[in-house]
């Protein structure tokens, strides 16, 4: 049973290996997708034309794999050629600004594309229209270049299914370098210190149009308009390239988000300018503690007075008098002896007689259980007289 199961597994493995070999060795279908990639050898790749570049330019050809915004985020290069060959050359506003700055600084940009984004056409004041839709089998397109030595030479191409031409140009800044059936398909535009070279028939740079028809002269002559200087082949703006956008780039590509981003940035800057200083916390207002001692004394005094506790009221008055001497004049106990009375009189600047009368009256009241109102008032008046003389 186990051997039979192993045979089944072996048969399945052999069948799987044979299937993989069959798929690997079987002829692959031709890819007719327009990609214009430098390493692609399919009909609409640009492997052949990329191999021609070292014959035109003495310096090594570099390859760009990033967007213009990312490539020239900090600085711009000068005195260089940039070659863009694609089906639809479309730039967002950030990339367009970098492209225009690149050319304005004295660089040369060659673009061969069936169509351009509206922001490019509006900036360069050009328009592109379709010449015709030719049948693939029997269509012939005639291309000419305005270069004097080859002006009379005609380059005939078959199967250029989509043919575009420049229907509008700015004659003040633009010169025609080549035509397609007597319509401009290759132009040169001055922009700042550099030039745009715009070509509307990118299929002539494909492997299919160069190898079978042996038409390598025309793309060679077109690219020879660029000066011999450092040259960059773009591999980013191709039909099948995968473009990755950072969150910030996505925000800056959308006008509403861009405005909101700059408003937020401006608000943050204002916040740091005006709110970054050390802020003092509000100091609470602390009211002066209310001394309720006098009210308390007055209340107790009123209570004693109405209840007829003359002795207690008199002794309370005398007690506050002694506390006053202790706190203000540092007399630690009631003056009783003549020396103590004399010392208290010297410190308070009050006569010894008054102090002796207060002490004597208080002593008499302290020994009684019943004290008349008159005796209580006499002691109180003497104490008040003392306070008035010491300006309490």
C-alpha positions in Angstrom: 0.0 0.0 0.0 2.8 2.4 1.0 4.8 1.6 -2.3 1.7 2.3 -4.4 1.3 5.7 -2.7 4.9 6.5 -3.3 4.5 5.7 -7.0 1.6 8.1 -7.2 3.6 10.9 -5.6 6.5 10.2 -8.0 4.2 10.3 -11.0 2.7 13.7 -9.9 6.2 15.1 -9.3 7.4 14.0 -12.8 4.2 15.5 -14.4 4.8 18.8 -12.6 8.4 19.0 -13.7 7.4 18.2 -17.3 4.8 20.9 -17.2 7.3 23.5 -15.9 9.8 22.5 -18.7 7.1 22.7 -21.3 6.1 26.2 -20.2 9.7 27.3 -20.0 10.7 26.0 -23.4 7.4 26.9 -25.2 7.6 30.0 -27.5 6.3 33.0 -25.7 3.8 35.3 -27.4 5.1 38.5 -28.7 4.3 41.5 -26.5 3.0 44.4 -28.7 2.7 46.8 -25.8 4.3 50.2 -26.3 6.8 50.4 -23.4 9.9 52.1 -24.9 12.1 50.6 -22.2 15.9 50.5 -22.7 16.3 46.8 -21.9 13.2 45.6 -23.6 13.7 43.7 -26.9 10.0 43.3 -27.7 8.7 45.1 -30.9 7.9 48.4 -29.1 10.8 48.4 -26.7 13.7 50.8 -27.2 16.7 48.5 -26.8 18.1 49.2 -30.2 17.9 53.0 -30.1 19.4 53.0 -26.6 22.4 51.1 -28.0 22.9 53.9 -30.6 23.4 56.6 -28.0 27.1 55.9 -27.3 27.7 56.7 -31.0 26.2 60.1 -30.5 27.5 61.1 -27.1 31.0 60.5 -25.9 30.2 60.4 -22.2 28.4 57.4 -20.6 24.7 57.5 -20.7 23.0 57.7 -17.3 19.5 56.3 -16.5 16.8 58.1 -14.5 14.5 56.0 -12.3 12.8 58.8 -10.3 10.4 61.6 -10.9 11.7 65.0 -11.8 10.5 66.4 -8.5 12.4 63.7 -6.6 15.5 63.9 -8.8 15.8 67.7 -8.5 14.3 68.2 -5.1 17.3 70.2 -3.8 19.5 71.3 -6.8 19.4 71.3 -10.6 22.0 70.0 -13.0 23.4 72.1 -15.8 24.7 71.5 -19.4 23.0 68.1 -19.8 20.6 66.3 -22.2 17.5 64.5 -21.0 15.7 62.1 -23.3 12.1 61.1 -22.8 10.5 58.6 -25.1 7.0 57.4 -24.2 3.5 57.0 -25.4 1.9 59.7 -23.2 4.1 62.2 -21.5 2.1 63.4 -18.6 3.4 65.5 -15.7 1.8 66.8 -12.6 2.4 70.4 -11.6 5.4 69.6 -9.3 7.2 67.7 -12.1 6.4 70.3 -14.7 7.9 73.1 -12.5 11.1 71.1 -12.2 11.2 70.3 -15.9 10.8 74.0 -16.8 13.5 75.0 -14.3 15.8 72.3 -15.7 15.5 73.8 -19.3 15.6 77.4 -18.1 19.0 76.6 -16.4 20.5 75.7 -19.8 19.8 72.0 -20.2 18.3 70.4 -23.3 15.2 68.2 -23.0 14.1 65.8 -25.8 10.6 64.5 -25.6 9.1 62.1 -28.2 5.5 61.2 -27.3 2.2 60.8 -29.0 0.5 63.1 -26.5 1.5 65.7 -23.9 -0.3 66.7 -20.8 -2.3 69.9 -21.0 -0.1 71.8 -18.6 2.9 71.3 -20.9 1.0 72.4 -24.0 -0.4 75.4 -22.3 3.1 76.5 -21.0 4.8 76.0 -24.3 1.9 77.4 -26.4 1.6 74.3 -28.6 -1.2 72.0 -29.8 -1.1 68.4 -31.1 -3.6 66.8 -33.4 -3.9 63.3 -35.0 -2.9 63.3 -38.7 -4.8 60.1 -39.6 -5.4 56.5 -38.6 -3.6 54.3 -41.1 -4.3 50.7 -41.9 -1.5 48.5 -40.5 -0.8 46.6 -43.7 -0.5 49.2 -46.5 0.1 52.5 -44.7 3.2 54.6 -45.5 4.3 57.6 -43.6 6.9 60.0 -45.0 9.2 61.8 -42.6 11.6 64.6 -43.4 14.2 66.5 -41.5 15.0 70.2 -42.2 18.8 69.7 -41.6 20.4 71.1 -44.9 22.5 68.1 -45.7 19.6 65.6 -45.5 16.7 67.9 -46.2 15.9 66.1 -49.5 16.1 62.6 -48.0 12.8 60.9 -47.3 12.3 58.4 -44.5 9.4 56.1 -45.2 7.8 54.2 -42.4 5.1 51.5 -42.5 2.6 50.7 -39.8 2.7 53.9 -37.8 -0.8 53.4 -36.6 -1.1 56.6 -34.6 0.5 59.7 -36.2 0.4 63.1 -34.5 1.7 66.5 -35.6 2.0 70.0 -34.1 -1.0 72.0 -35.3 0.0 75.1 -33.3 3.4 76.6 -32.4 4.8 79.9 -31.2 6.8 81.2 -34.1 8.7 83.6 -31.9 10.4 80.9 -29.9 9.9 77.8 -32.1 11.7 76.4 -35.1 10.6 73.4 -37.2 13.3 70.6 -37.4 11.2 67.9 -39.1 7.9 67.2 -40.8 5.5 64.3 -41.2 3.6 64.4 -44.6 4.4 68.1 -44.7 3.1 68.7 -41.1 5.5 69.6 -38.3 6.3 66.6 -36.1 9.8 67.7 -34.7 10.2 71.2 -33.3 12.8 73.1 -31.2 11.6 75.6 -28.6 13.8 78.1 -26.7 13.0 78.3 -23.0 15.2 80.4 -20.8 18.8 79.3 -21.4 18.0 75.9 -22.8 15.8 74.2 -25.4 12.9 71.8 -25.7 13.1 69.3 -28.6 9.6 67.9 -29.1 8.9 65.0 -31.4 5.4 63.6 -32.0 6.2 60.1 -33.4 7.8 57.9 -30.7 7.2 54.7 -32.6 10.2 55.5 -34.9 12.4 54.8 -31.8 11.0 51.3 -31.3 12.8 48.1 -32.1 10.1 47.1 -34.6 10.6 50.2 -36.7 14.4 50.1 -36.6 15.4 46.5 -37.1 13.0 44.9 -39.7 13.0 48.1 -41.9 16.6 49.0 -41.1 15.5 52.6 -40.3 18.3 53.5 -37.8 19.3 56.6 -39.7 16.2 58.7 -38.9 16.3 58.3 -35.1 20.1 58.8 -35.2 19.7 62.1 -37.1 16.9 63.2 -34.8 18.9 62.6 -31.6 22.0 64.1 -33.2 20.4 67.6 -32.8 21.3 67.3 -29.1 24.8 68.6 -28.2 27.6 66.2 -27.1 27.3 66.5 -23.3 26.2 64.4 -20.3 23.0 62.6 -21.3 20.3 61.0 -19.2 17.9 58.4 -20.5 14.6 58.5 -18.7 13.2 55.2 -17.6 10.5 56.6 -15.2 7.9 58.2 -17.4 7.3 55.0 -19.4 3.8 53.6 -20.1 4.3 50.6 -17.8 6.4 52.2 -15.1 5.1 52.0 -11.5 5.1 55.4 -9.9 5.3 55.6 -6.2 4.1 58.8 -4.4 5.0 59.8 -1.0 2.2 61.2 1.2 3.6 64.7 0.9 3.9 64.5 -2.9 0.3 63.3 -3.1 -0.8 66.3 -1.0 1.1 68.7 -3.1 -0.3 67.2 -6.3 -3.9 68.1 -5.3 -4.6 71.8 -5.2 -7.2 71.7 -2.3 -4.9 69.6 -0.2 -1.9 71.7 -1.1 -3.7 74.9 0.0 -4.8 73.2 3.3 -1.2 72.0 3.8 0.3 75.5 3.4 -2.4 77.0 5.7 -1.6 74.4 8.3 2.1 75.0 7.9 1.6 78.8 8.2 -0.5 78.3 11.3 2.1 76.1 13.0 4.8 78.7 12.3 2.6 81.5 13.8 2.0 79.3 16.8 5.7 78.8 17.4 6.4 82.5 16.9 3.8 83.7 19.4 3.2 80.8 21.7 6.7 79.4 22.2 7.6 82.1 24.8 7.4 81.0 28.4 4.0 81.9 29.7 3.6 82.8 33.4 0.6 81.1 35.0 -1.9 83.6 36.3 -1.1 84.4 39.9 -4.2 84.0 42.1 -5.2 86.9 44.2 -4.8 86.0 47.8 -6.9 88.1 50.1 -5.5 89.2 53.4 -6.6 86.9 56.2 -9.5 88.4 58.1 -8.8 88.9 61.7 -12.1 88.1 63.5 -10.7 88.3 67.0 -12.2 91.7 67.7 -15.6 90.5 66.5 -15.3 87.4 68.7 -14.3 89.5 71.7 -17.1 91.9 71.0 -19.6 89.0 70.8 -18.3 87.4 74.0 -18.3 90.7 75.7 -21.9 91.4 74.6 -22.9 88.0 75.9 -21.3 88.5 79.3 -22.7 92.0 79.5 -26.3 90.9 78.9 -26.0 87.9 81.1 -24.6 90.0 83.9 -21.3 88.2 84.2 -19.5 91.4 85.1 -16.6 89.5 86.9 -15.9 87.3 83.8 -16.1 90.3 81.5 -13.8 92.4 83.6 -11.2 89.6 83.9 -11.4 89.0 80.1 -10.6 92.6 79.6 -7.7 92.4 82.1 -6.4 89.2 80.4 -6.3 90.9 77.0 -4.4 93.8 78.7 -1.8 91.5 80.1 -1.4 89.7 76.6 -1.0 93.1 75.1 1.9 93.9 77.4 3.5 90.6 76.7 3.3 90.8 72.9 4.1 94.5 72.4 6.4 95.3 75.3 7.7 91.8 76.1 6.5 91.9 79.7 6.1 88.2 80.4 3.7 88.4 83.3 1.4 90.8 85.1 3.3 93.6 86.9 2.6 93.2 90.6 5.6 94.5 92.5 6.8 98.1 92.5 9.8 97.2 90.3 7.6 95.4 87.8 5.2 98.3 87.7 8.1 100.8 87.3 9.5 98.7 84.4 6.1 98.5 82.7 5.7 102.3 83.1 9.1 102.9 81.5 8.4 100.6 78.6 4.9 101.9 77.9 5.6 105.5 78.7 2.5 105.5 80.9 2.4 106.7 84.6 3.0 104.1 87.3 -0.2 105.3 89.0 -2.4 104.2 86.1 -0.8 100.8 85.8 -1.0 100.3 89.6 -4.7 101.3 89.6 -5.4 98.7 86.8 -3.5 95.9 88.6 -5.1 96.8 91.9 -8.7 97.0 90.5 -8.2 93.7 88.6 -6.9 92.0 91.8 -9.9 93.2 93.7 -12.4 92.0 91.1 -10.6 88.6 90.7 -11.3 87.8 94.3 -15.0 88.5 94.2 -17.8 86.4 93.0 -20.2 89.2 92.4 -18.9 92.3 90.7 -21.0 95.4 90.2 -21.4 97.0 86.8 -19.7 100.1 88.2 -16.6 98.2 89.2 -16.4 96.5 85.9 -16.8 99.8 84.0 -14.1 101.4 86.2 -11.6 98.7 85.2 -12.6 98.9 81.6 -12.3 102.6 81.5 -8.8 102.5 83.0 -7.7 99.9 80.4 -9.1 102.0 77.6 -7.3 105.0 79.0 -4.1 103.0 78.9 -4.7 102.0 75.3 -5.4 105.6 74.3 -2.1 106.8 75.8 -0.1 104.1 74.1 -2.0 104.7 70.8 -3.3 101.2 70.3 
